[in-house]
Amino acid sequence: MMSKRWGFKLGIAIIIVLAIIAVLGPLVLPNDPFTQSLGQRLSQPFWHDKTLSAHVLGTDQLGRDYLARLVYGARISLGIGVAVVLVSGFIGITLGLLAGYFGGVTDAVISFLINTRISMPIVLAALAIVSVTGNSLTTVILVLGLLLWDHFAVVARSAALQLRQADYVTAARALGCSNLHILIKEILPNVRGPLLVIASVEMAHAILVEAALSFLGLGVPAPFPSWGLMLSEAKSFMFFSPWLIALPGAALALLVLGINLVGDGLRTRRQT
């Protein structure tokens, strides 16, 4: 139990630190993540020559400051994770509550939509949609939001099925409260815990899928420094400049680790 608590606190600390870096980093860094300087391409990071140059973590193949691009990439990854959870959570929670509360035909139709969505491989579906519509930051958020709502719907539906006959829900009906009031004020607050756990899982999932799409060239378009795109651009130099892959890969792993630790901690708290 103690290790779970420390894991939760560590996850919170990681997310807070990365969020501060993402928000404040671009305001204080001296270098721009988009400025190219071919004369300084593939400059070594500070630990190679033991000196602090203008580019602390070196430069990429186009001479762009790697620290600035990593910091800007944190903003993109966190922004995409939060935005996708908001979109997918709204869709999934709405459908799940409607299915569980009303039952009957409504439940049958929404359950069919949930099963259809679960049967679709997320990465393949996202690749197909983005390749047709074109890749942009907005497109990636909308596509992932439309593909990652099923877990929210399953949890919300199960909870609504159990709670629709609860005494306080029956009392609200007897007082003449509308169905919308009952769903929002009576049922939704009682499923907040499990939905927060799902939100943490789906946020990490969204960040990883975005990185995979960007690595394949169908995610966030260049020159925006998505960590997945940075990995893709660096793969040709991995044997000669391994830090180009190690740094964004470590940043991505650290962010996902922090989110998963928070989700694991929330899950443990619900069980105790």
PASE-280577 format. One record per residue (C-alpha): residue number from 1; residue in three letters; x, y, z. Coordinates in steps of 0.2 Angstrom, whole numbers, plus 2048, in hexadecimal, padded with zeros to 3 digits. Each point is the difference from the previous one (the first is absolute). Example, Ala and Ser with C-alpha at 12.3 -4.5 7.8 and 13.67 -1.06 7.14 Angstrom:
<sites>
<1, 'Ala', <83E, 7EA, 827>>;
<2, 'Ser', <806, 811, 7FD>>;
</sites>
This chain:
<sites>
<1, 'Met', <800, 800, 800>>;
<2, 'Met', <80E, 80C, 804>>;
<3, 'Ser', <809, 7FD, 7F0>>;
<4, 'Lys', <7EF, 804, 7F7>>;
<5, 'Arg', <7FF, 810, 809>>;
<6, 'Trp', <812, 805, 7FC>>;
<7, 'Gly', <7FD, 7FB, 7EE>>;
<8, 'Phe', <7F0, 80B, 7FF>>;
<9, 'Lys', <80A, 80F, 808>>;
<10, 'Leu', <80F, 7FD, 7F4>>;
<11, 'Gly', <7F3, 800, 7F1>>;
<12, 'Ile', <7F9, 810, 806>>;
<13, 'Ala', <811, 808, 801>>;
<14, 'Ile', <805, 7FA, 7EF>>;
<15, 'Ile', <7F0, 807, 7F8>>;
<16, 'Ile', <802, 811, 809>>;
<17, 'Val', <812, 802, 7FC>>;
<18, 'Leu', <7FD, 7FC, 7ED>>;
<19, 'Ala', <7F1, 80B, 800>>;
<20, 'Ile', <80A, 80F, 807>>;
<21, 'Ile', <80D, 7FD, 7F4>>;
<22, 'Ala', <7F4, 7FF, 7F2>>;
<23, 'Val', <7F7, 810, 805>>;
<24, 'Leu', <80F, 80B, 806>>;
<25, 'Gly', <80E, 7F8, 7F6>>;
<26, 'Pro', <7FD, 808, 7EF>>;
<27, 'Leu', <7FF, 811, 809>>;
<28, 'Val', <811, 7FF, 808>>;
<29, 'Leu', <80B, 7F6, 7F4>>;
<30, 'Pro', <80B, 80B, 7F5>>;
<31, 'Asn', <7FF, 7F6, 7F0>>;
<32, 'Asp', <7F1, 7FD, 7F5>>;
<33, 'Pro', <7FB, 7EE, 7FC>>;
<34, 'Phe', <7FD, 805, 7ED>>;
<35, 'Thr', <810, 80A, 7FC>>;
<36, 'Gln', <80B, 7F6, 7F5>>;
<37, 'Ser', <813, 802, 7FE>>;
<38, 'Leu', <808, 7F3, 7F5>>;
<39, 'Gly', <811, 806, 805>>;
<40, 'Gln', <7FD, 7F9, 811>>;
<41, 'Arg', <7F7, 7F0, 7FC>>;
<42, 'Leu', <802, 7F1, 80B>>;
<43, 'Ser', <80A, 80A, 80D>>;
<44, 'Gln', <805, 7F5, 80F>>;
<45, 'Pro', <7F6, 802, 811>>;
<46, 'Phe', <809, 807, 80F>>;
<47, 'Trp', <806, 7EF, 807>>;
<48, 'His', <80B, 7FC, 7F1>>;
<49, 'Asp', <80C, 80F, 801>>;
<50, 'Lys', <7FC, 804, 813>>;
<51, 'Thr', <7FC, 813, 7FB>>;
<52, 'Leu', <7EF, 809, 800>>;
<53, 'Ser', <7FE, 807, 7EF>>;
<54, 'Ala', <7F1, 80A, 7F9>>;
<55, 'His', <7F8, 7EF, 7FC>>;
<56, 'Val', <801, 7F6, 810>>;
<57, 'Leu', <7F8, 7F0, 7F9>>;
<58, 'Gly', <808, 803, 7EF>>;
<59, 'Thr', <7F7, 802, 7EF>>;
<60, 'Asp', <7F6, 7F5, 7F4>>;
<61, 'Gln', <804, 7FC, 7EE>>;
<62, 'Leu', <7FA, 812, 7FB>>;
<63, 'Gly', <809, 809, 80E>>;
<64, 'Arg', <7F1, 803, 80B>>;
<65, 'Asp', <802, 801, 812>>;
<66, 'Tyr', <7FC, 7EF, 808>>;
<67, 'Leu', <7FC, 806, 811>>;
<68, 'Ala', <7F3, 80D, 7F9>>;
<69, 'Arg', <7F8, 7F2, 7F5>>;
<70, 'Leu', <7FF, 7F4, 80F>>;
<71, 'Val', <7F8, 80E, 80B>>;
<72, 'Tyr', <7F4, 804, 7F2>>;
<73, 'Gly', <7FC, 7EE, 7FD>>;
<74, 'Ala', <7FB, 7FE, 812>>;
<75, 'Arg', <7F3, 80E, 7FD>>;
<76, 'Ile', <7F9, 7F6, 7F0>>;
<77, 'Ser', <7FF, 7EF, 809>>;
<78, 'Leu', <7F8, 807, 810>>;
<79, 'Gly', <7F4, 80B, 7F6>>;
<80, 'Ile', <7FB, 7F1, 7F4>>;
<81, 'Gly', <7FE, 7F5, 80F>>;
<82, 'Val', <7F4, 80C, 80A>>;
<83, 'Ala', <7F6, 805, 7F0>>;
<84, 'Val', <7FE, 7ED, 7FB>>;
<85, 'Val', <7FA, 7FC, 811>>;
<86, 'Leu', <7F3, 80E, 800>>;
<87, 'Val', <7F9, 7FB, 7EF>>;
<88, 'Ser', <800, 7EE, 803>>;
<89, 'Gly', <7FA, 801, 812>>;
<90, 'Phe', <7F1, 80C, 7FA>>;
<91, 'Ile', <7FB, 7F3, 7F3>>;
<92, 'Gly', <802, 7F0, 80A>>;
<93, 'Ile', <7F9, 807, 810>>;
<94, 'Thr', <7F1, 807, 7F7>>;
<95, 'Leu', <7FC, 7F0, 7F7>>;
<96, 'Gly', <803, 7F5, 80F>>;
<97, 'Leu', <7F5, 809, 80B>>;
<98, 'Leu', <7F2, 800, 7F3>>;
<99, 'Ala', <802, 7EE, 7FD>>;
<100, 'Gly', <800, 7FB, 812>>;
<101, 'Tyr', <7F2, 80B, 806>>;
<102, 'Phe', <7F3, 7FE, 7F3>>;
<103, 'Gly', <804, 7EE, 7FB>>;
<104, 'Gly', <7F6, 7F8, 7F2>>;
<105, 'Val', <802, 805, 7EE>>;
<106, 'Thr', <80C, 80E, 806>>;
<107, 'Asp', <80B, 7F4, 809>>;
<108, 'Ala', <800, 7F4, 7F1>>;
<109, 'Val', <805, 80D, 7F3>>;
<110, 'Ile', <80E, 808, 80B>>;
<111, 'Ser', <806, 7EE, 805>>;
<112, 'Phe', <801, 7FC, 7ED>>;
<113, 'Leu', <80A, 810, 7FE>>;
<114, 'Ile', <80C, 7FC, 80E>>;
<115, 'Asn', <803, 7EE, 7F9>>;
<116, 'Thr', <803, 807, 7EF>>;
<117, 'Arg', <80D, 80C, 807>>;
<118, 'Ile', <808, 7F3, 80A>>;
<119, 'Ser', <802, 7F5, 7F1>>;
<120, 'Met', <80A, 80D, 7F7>>;
<121, 'Pro', <813, 801, 802>>;
<122, 'Ile', <803, 811, 806>>;
<123, 'Val', <811, 803, 7F7>>;
<124, 'Leu', <7FA, 7F9, 7F0>>;
<125, 'Ala', <7F0, 80A, 800>>;
<126, 'Ala', <809, 810, 804>>;
<127, 'Leu', <80D, 7FD, 7F2>>;
<128, 'Ala', <7F2, 7FD, 7F4>>;
<129, 'Ile', <7F6, 810, 805>>;
<130, 'Val', <80F, 80B, 801>>;
<131, 'Ser', <807, 7FA, 7F0>>;
<132, 'Val', <7EF, 805, 7F7>>;
<133, 'Thr', <7FD, 811, 80A>>;
<134, 'Gly', <811, 806, 801>>;
<135, 'Asn', <80B, 802, 810>>;
<136, 'Ser', <7FF, 80F, 80B>>;
<137, 'Leu', <800, 803, 813>>;
<138, 'Thr', <7ED, 803, 800>>;
<139, 'Thr', <7FD, 7F0, 7F5>>;
<140, 'Val', <80A, 7F5, 80B>>;
<141, 'Ile', <7F7, 806, 810>>;
<142, 'Leu', <7EF, 7FD, 7F8>>;
<143, 'Val', <804, 7EF, 7F8>>;
<144, 'Leu', <807, 7FA, 811>>;
<145, 'Gly', <7F2, 807, 809>>;
<146, 'Leu', <7F4, 7F7, 7F5>>;
<147, 'Leu', <809, 7F0, 802>>;
<148, 'Leu', <804, 7FF, 813>>;
<149, 'Trp', <7EE, 802, 808>>;
<150, 'Asp', <7FB, 7EE, 802>>;
<151, 'His', <808, 7FD, 811>>;
<152, 'Phe', <7F7, 810, 807>>;
<153, 'Ala', <7F0, 7F9, 7F8>>;
<154, 'Val', <802, 7EF, 808>>;
<155, 'Val', <803, 806, 811>>;
<156, 'Ala', <7F3, 80D, 800>>;
<157, 'Arg', <7F3, 7F4, 7F9>>;
<158, 'Ser', <804, 7F3, 80E>>;
<159, 'Ala', <7FF, 80D, 80D>>;
<160, 'Ala', <7F0, 807, 7FA>>;
<161, 'Leu', <7F8, 7EF, 7FF>>;
<162, 'Gln', <803, 7FD, 812>>;
<163, 'Leu', <7FC, 812, 806>>;
<164, 'Arg', <7F0, 803, 7F7>>;
<165, 'Gln', <7F6, 7F6, 80D>>;
<166, 'Ala', <809, 808, 80F>>;
<167, 'Asp', <7F5, 808, 80D>>;
<168, 'Tyr', <806, 812, 7FD>>;
<169, 'Val', <7FC, 7FE, 7ED>>;
<170, 'Thr', <7EF, 7FA, 804>>;
<171, 'Ala', <7FE, 80E, 80C>>;
<172, 'Ala', <805, 80D, 7F3>>;
<173, 'Arg', <7F4, 7F8, 7F4>>;
<174, 'Ala', <7F2, 802, 80D>>;
<175, 'Leu', <804, 812, 802>>;
<176, 'Gly', <7FE, 803, 7EE>>;
<177, 'Cys', <812, 802, 7FB>>;
<178, 'Ser', <804, 7FF, 7ED>>;
<179, 'Asn', <80A, 7F2, 7F9>>;
<180, 'Leu', <80E, 80C, 7FC>>;
<181, 'His', <800, 806, 812>>;
<182, 'Ile', <801, 7EE, 806>>;
<183, 'Leu', <80E, 7FB, 7F4>>;
<184, 'Ile', <80B, 80F, 804>>;
<185, 'Lys', <7FC, 803, 812>>;
<186, 'Glu', <7FC, 7EF, 807>>;
<187, 'Ile', <809, 7F3, 7F6>>;
<188, 'Leu', <80F, 808, 7F8>>;
<189, 'Pro', <808, 806, 811>>;
<190, 'Asn', <7FF, 7EE, 806>>;
<191, 'Val', <80A, 7F9, 7F1>>;
<192, 'Arg', <80E, 80E, 801>>;
<193, 'Gly', <80D, 7F4, 808>>;
<194, 'Pro', <801, 7F3, 7F3>>;
<195, 'Leu', <7FE, 80C, 7F2>>;
<196, 'Leu', <810, 809, 806>>;
<197, 'Val', <809, 7F0, 800>>;
<198, 'Ile', <7FA, 7FD, 7EE>>;
<199, 'Ala', <805, 812, 7FC>>;
<200, 'Ser', <812, 7FD, 806>>;
<201, 'Val', <802, 7F0, 7F6>>;
<202, 'Glu', <7F9, 808, 7F0>>;
<203, 'Met', <80B, 80F, 801>>;
<204, 'Ala', <80F, 7F6, 800>>;
<205, 'His', <7F9, 7F5, 7F2>>;
<206, 'Ala', <7FC, 810, 7F6>>;
<207, 'Ile', <812, 807, 802>>;
<208, 'Leu', <807, 7EF, 7FA>>;
<209, 'Val', <7F5, 7FF, 7F1>>;
<210, 'Glu', <804, 812, 7FB>>;
<211, 'Ala', <812, 7FC, 802>>;
<212, 'Ala', <7FE, 7F0, 7F5>>;
<213, 'Leu', <7F6, 80A, 7F3>>;
<214, 'Ser', <80D, 80E, 800>>;
<215, 'Phe', <80E, 7F3, 7FE>>;
<216, 'Leu', <7F8, 7F9, 7F1>>;
<217, 'Gly', <7FE, 812, 7F8>>;
<218, 'Leu', <7ED, 801, 803>>;
<219, 'Gly', <7FF, 809, 811>>;
<220, 'Val', <804, 811, 804>>;
<221, 'Pro', <808, 808, 7F0>>;
<222, 'Ala', <812, 807, 7FF>>;
<223, 'Pro', <807, 80C, 806>>;
<224, 'Phe', <7F6, 7FE, 810>>;
<225, 'Pro', <80C, 7F6, 80C>>;
<226, 'Ser', <7F5, 7F1, 805>>;
<227, 'Trp', <80B, 7F4, 809>>;
<228, 'Gly', <7FA, 7F2, 7F4>>;
<229, 'Leu', <805, 80B, 7F2>>;
<230, 'Met', <811, 803, 808>>;
<231, 'Leu', <802, 7ED, 801>>;
<232, 'Ser', <7FC, 7FE, 7EE>>;
<233, 'Glu', <80C, 80E, 7FA>>;
<234, 'Ala', <80E, 7F9, 80B>>;
<235, 'Lys', <7FF, 7EE, 7FB>>;
<236, 'Ser', <80D, 803, 7F2>>;
<237, 'Phe', <80D, 807, 80C>>;
<238, 'Met', <7FD, 7F3, 80E>>;
<239, 'Phe', <811, 7F8, 7FE>>;
<240, 'Phe', <80A, 810, 7FF>>;
<241, 'Ser', <7F6, 80C, 80B>>;
<242, 'Pro', <7F6, 7F4, 80C>>;
<243, 'Trp', <7FA, 80E, 80B>>;
<244, 'Leu', <7F4, 806, 7F2>>;
<245, 'Ile', <7F6, 7F1, 804>>;
<246, 'Ala', <804, 7FD, 812>>;
<247, 'Leu', <7FA, 811, 806>>;
<248, 'Pro', <7EE, 801, 7F8>>;
<249, 'Gly', <7FE, 7ED, 804>>;
<250, 'Ala', <805, 803, 812>>;
<251, 'Ala', <7F4, 80F, 801>>;
<252, 'Leu', <7F2, 7F6, 7F9>>;
<253, 'Ala', <803, 7F1, 80C>>;
<254, 'Leu', <801, 80C, 80F>>;
<255, 'Leu', <7EF, 809, 7FC>>;
<256, 'Val', <7F7, 7EF, 7FD>>;
<257, 'Leu', <808, 7F9, 810>>;
<258, 'Gly', <7FA, 80F, 80A>>;
<259, 'Ile', <7EE, 7FF, 7F9>>;
<260, 'Asn', <7FF, 7ED, 803>>;
<261, 'Leu', <807, 802, 812>>;
<262, 'Val', <7F2, 80C, 803>>;
<263, 'Gly', <7F3, 7F5, 7F9>>;
<264, 'Asp', <806, 7F1, 80A>>;
<265, 'Gly', <7FF, 80A, 810>>;
<266, 'Leu', <7EF, 806, 7FC>>;
<267, 'Arg', <7FB, 7EE, 7FD>>;
<268, 'Thr', <808, 7FA, 811>>;
<269, 'Arg', <7F7, 80E, 809>>;
<270, 'Arg', <7EF, 7FB, 7F9>>;
<271, 'Gln', <803, 7EE, 806>>;
<272, 'Thr', <804, 805, 812>>;
</sites>
